[in-house]
């Protein structure tokens, strides 16, 4: 299984649910507060490529900052590098919880996905 890191925000109910699920499964993980320790553009690029998901899935589309910056309209015109740089500016833009392991990366918590891949 390797090392598991979960980037999380303490006030996020979905993050709390995900961490509780990991605890109940007896799965060890390293907790990384996403607001205080925002991922770098390099980390995000590596994780996004490993995930096989579209980069848009790494954005917290329901967050206030996403809406304030009107990213729904701006993202389609931005390059991948610009999007990664933007994500790296503020942890609140990043979809959370973000699960990162040696062979799996998943933005958001879907129990079935986590169970199948951890």
Secondary structure, 3 states (H helix, E strand, C coil): CCCEEEEECCCCHHHHHHHHHHHHHCCCCEEEECCCCCCCHHHHHHHHHHHCCCHHHHECCCCHHHHHCCHHHHHHHCCHHHHHHHHCCCHHHECCCEEEECCCEEECCCHHHHHHHC
